[in-house]
């Protein structure tokens, strides 16, 4: 289902037209029906935003930026975290408690607050350079996510190193890389897959919070609703930005916020189904 969503995200015209709805709707007799934004009952299937843009089209277009961005960030996090975790597991012994306490103290402040204060002052510099802002946001999210992930992976490796057959192998002079490749990785790779999907879910939740705080993937675009009013929307139509740009209008036009929020819920549900399936497989392979 996720792959199908990605496919239609690259080819949204196969499902819905990209044409903007007219600012005012009239019936066949020329009577006034409604003006933008249109509700799902007035403009199927999800309605429109204030500019008359189809919410379904924006959600489909934004799906690839949301999913690919989150997947790339999590993948790079894991690559960097694995390197740190290997050093932590095999070489840090006396100071491991200090590492844990330092990371726990550092993450008392929620990551969303850290990201906001780091990037909010730079929003004005990247209004016309969406790609550069996307790379900057990606770098910040990777950096703040590596330490706790490295600690989690490192503890998994350390727990395997404490097993008797691993200790015997080390006493026989087997090097660390061979032990990791032949023994440890086979035992932890299923859990690493679960950690990866869980990290994706956490990052999706973080994007919702960042969107409400005005941090959008790729930066912002301004649409003119009337001669006096304008609206700030995410350039990429990523889902967190769609929520963050319209949450203030929730009481008047709730469908504008509920449509991307429902999309987040469905995507997270799919990921949780994957996690549940992977956990069942690990129980089958490693029964108690």
Secondary structure, 3 states (H helix, E strand, C coil): CHHHHHHHHHCHHHCCCCCCCCCEEECCCCCEEEECCCCCCCCCCCCECCCCCEHHHHHHHHHHHHHHHHHHHHHHHHHHHHHHHHHHHHHCCCCHHHHHHHHHHHCCCCHHHHHHHHHHHHHHHHCCCHHHHHHHHHHHHHHHHHHHHHHHHHHHHHHHHCCHHHHHHHHCCCCHHHHHHHHHHHHHHHHHHHHHHHHHHHHHHHHHHHHHCCCCCCCEEEEECCCCCEEEEECCCCHHHHHHCCHHHCCCCHHHHHHHHHHHHHHHHHHHHHHHHHHHHHHHHCCC
